[in-house]
Amino acid sequence: MILESVSPKYLSCLRDESGLVGRAEEICFPETEEAVAEAIRSGAGKKITLQGGKTGLVGGCVPDGGRIINLSRMTKLGEVCETPEGATLYVQCGVTLDEIQKKAQGKGLIFPPNPTESGATAGGMFATAGAGPNSLFYGCSSQYVAHLQWVTPAGVCWDIPRGAYKVENGKLPLPDGRKIPALMGWKDGTDLIEILSGTEGYLGAAVSMELRLRKQAEDLWGVVFFFETQPQAMDFGKALLPLKEQLQPVHLTTAEFYDGETLKLLGNHMRNPLLAGLTEFPQGVTSAIYVELEGPGEEESAQALMMLLDLFESLGGKEEHSWAENGIAAVQRFRDMRHAVPSILNELPEICRSSRGIRWETDFAGREECFPETLAMYHAALQETGLRGAVYGHLLENRLRLALLPETPQEEAAARMLAEKLTAKVLAEGGNPAAEYGVGKVKRELLKKLLSEEEKESLRALRHAFDPEERMNP
Amino acid sequence: MNVLVCIKQVPSRSVPIDGSSGVLDRSQAGGRINPWDLYALEAALRIAEKTGGQVTALTMGPESAEKSLKTALSMGAQSGVLLSHRAFAGADVYATAFTLAQGIRSLGAFDVVVCGQQTTDGDTAQLPFSLAVQLGIPAVGWVKGLAVEGDTLCVQQELSGGTQQVKITAPCLLAVGEGIGKPRIPSLREQLRARSREIRRIGLSDLENKDPDCYGLAASPTRVVSVSEIHQTAHAPAQQLPPDDAAEKIFAIWQQVREEGAYGG
C-alpha cells in the first residue's frame, strides 16, 4: 500500500459536490479488497474517510483530518453472468454507473436504479442507498446487490451473500459470529445488506459486489407534461396515484416534478450540455411533470399513454404542452433534463453559500399521498420569508426538494433558518429529513439538534457495534 | 416545395464490426433514428412550412426501420416510405445512394432532398453527395442555416474557418448539420397519431432497375480490408481565397502537391 501526503495535487480529494471543503494528512488509492482492509488496519488510531466518485451532495466523503482511502481505483468490472435465476455483474466499488449501464446494455440488460449522476460509483451508490427518479418502481440500489464484500472498521473482509444474515428474533447475526440486538426499528427478516446500505461509510466499506441486472423494457416512453397552473399539475399528480395500477401491464417508473422557478432556471441555462437535446419550453407554463413508462409492447404502451393523455387534457392540458419520446436513446434527453437541475444549482455563481460552502436544499420524504401539502408548505415558507427557491424531485414518493437561492448574506442566514425550521417540521410529522442524498457532514449538526435522545442512542449503539473508536468517516 | 428527407435507423448503442465481412454487426444493436437526421427533418419541415409543401421521409432498411419513419411522422412529416428488400443488404455508400435514387425516382418529383450530414454508424459523410450525383442535382453540404426566398434557398454553409452563403434553386440536395437549430420534440398526441399511421413500402419490383445484382453487397465497390485507429499527424490551416484568383491559386497548390508526390504523384 502506498501512502502519500495530501499535496496540492490532491486538493480535489478534500471536497465533493456539496461545496464543503475538508482536510486530511494522508491519502491512499487501494486497488484490491485486501488493500482496502490493510489501509484501514494500518491506520489504527487515525480518522479514516472513504471516498468514491466525490459526486455526493452532503459532504459524506469530505475528510475531517486523518487518512483518506480513495476507492476510485477499485475499477475491476466482470462480465455479465447469465443464469436461469437471472443476470449478475461483478463490480468493484469504484466502477461508475455509466460503466455498469454500458456493460449491461451490451447484453440487452439494465441496472435498474438510475441516480441521475452517471459518474457515481457502485460503492457510493451503496453507501448512500442511492436510488433515482425511477425508484418509484425499481426501489433503491441496495435491492440489486446479490452478494457483498465488506471491509469492517477493524479491517476485516466480510463475505455477505444476500439472505445469509438476517434479523431473527430481534437479533442480527454478523459474519464474525456476533449477534447484535435489532436497532433502529429493524424488523425480523431485514437483511444485513440492507442494513449496511446507506450507512455512508460509518460502518465500513462496500468494496465489491455482484449486482442483479434486469432485461431492458421492450417499450420505454418518456413524457413531459407542462401545466399553465400549479393546481393543474397537482391534480394530475394526485390522479396518477390511483391510475398507476390501471396502467398495468405498463409500469409507471418515474414521476418527477418541476415548479416554475425550476423551469425558469433550466430555461436560462439552455446552453448547458445536459440540455442540448431540448428546445425552448412552451410559453406560459408554470410547472411540469415528467413520467416514464415501461411496457411489454407497443399496443399496451399506446393504451397507457392514451389514458395519461386523456387525464392531461381533461385537466385543461394543451396538445402542444407535452413532449414525448420513445426508446432509451431518445428518452435520455429528458433524463438529462432532470440531471441538469442539481448540476445547474451547484454551479450558480450568484447563490450565497454558508461559511462552510453549503448550499441550502431540503431532502425530505413525507407520506406519499401528501405531496401537494409538501409543495404548499414550501411555497408558503418562500412567501413568508421572501426567499427565492426552486422545487423539484420525485413527486409520487413525496420526495420534493426545495433548493433555496439566497443572494446576500442576510438571505443566506434566513435560508439556513428556514431549512432548520422545515427539517424540524418534517421530523415532527414522522417524515425523513435525509431521504436521498444522505446526512454526510452537511446535515450532521442539524440532525444532532433535532433527533430525540432515544434516536441518537440507537445510532450510537449501532456505530459502536462496528466502530467503537468512531474512526470511520468522522 | 415538396421535400424528401432521407433518414436512417442506426444502432442505439455501440456495436462490433464483423471480422469476416468488415460490416457492422447490428444483430444486438437495437435501433433509433440517426441523430443527424433529426436536423434534416427539422430543416425539411421548415422549408415545407414556409412554402406550403409536403414532407416525405424515406429510409432504406429492414422492417424494424419503420420505427424511425414513425419518429419522422411524429415530428410532422406527412408520409413515410420504407425501401426494403433483401437484395439491398450490405450496401456501401455508392450502392446505398444508387438504391435511394431509384426509390426517390419511383416516388415522383421532389423539389428538395434533405439528408443528415452524416450517420453515427458508417460516419462517412459521403452519402448525400453520392446521392446528388445519382439524382443529377446540385448539392450543398454542411448546411448550418437556411431561408427560403421564392423558389430560392439561401443557405449558410459551414466551412473550415468560415461560413459561406450559397443561393440555390430547386431541385437540389442539402446535407444538414446541427447548426440548423434544435429539432422539434413531438407532443404525446403527435406520437400516438404517428403510431397508427400507415407506412408505404416499396421493394425491388417497384424500382426502375430491377436487377438484384445492382444493389447491396454485390454492387458495392468498397471492401473493408482492415480497421484501425488514425491519428492526425499534421495540420494545414484553412486559407480564405479571394474569388477573383481562387481557381488559379487552388490549381497552383494542387500542382505543388502533385510535384511533391504527397499523394503518390
Chai-1 contact restraints between the chains, C-beta under 6 A:
chainA,res_idxA,chainB,res_idxB,connection_type,confidence,min_distance_angstrom,max_distance_angstrom,comment,restraint_id
A,Q105,B,R13,contact,1.0,0.0,6.0,A-B,restraint_1
A,V223,B,L188,contact,1.0,0.0,6.0,A-B,restraint_2
A,T279,B,K182,contact,1.0,0.0,6.0,A-B,restraint_3
A,T279,B,I185,contact,1.0,0.0,6.0,A-B,restraint_4
A,A302,B,R195,contact,1.0,0.0,6.0,A-B,restraint_5
A,L305,B,L192,contact,1.0,0.0,6.0,A-B,restraint_6
A,L309,B,L188,contact,1.0,0.0,6.0,A-B,restraint_7
A,E319,B,S187,contact,1.0,0.0,6.0,A-B,restraint_8
A,E319,B,R189,contact,1.0,0.0,6.0,A-B,restraint_9
A,E320,B,S187,contact,1.0,0.0,6.0,A-B,restraint_10
A,S322,B,S187,contact,1.0,0.0,6.0,A-B,restraint_11
A,S322,B,L188,contact,1.0,0.0,6.0,A-B,restraint_12
A,W323,B,I185,contact,1.0,0.0,6.0,A-B,restraint_13
A,A324,B,P186,contact,1.0,0.0,6.0,A-B,restraint_14
A,A324,B,L188,contact,1.0,0.0,6.0,A-B,restraint_15
A,A324,B,Q191,contact,1.0,0.0,6.0,A-B,restraint_16
A,G327,B,R32,contact,1.0,0.0,6.0,A-B,restraint_17
A,A329,B,S12,contact,1.0,0.0,6.0,A-B,restraint_18
A,A329,B,R32,contact,1.0,0.0,6.0,A-B,restraint_19
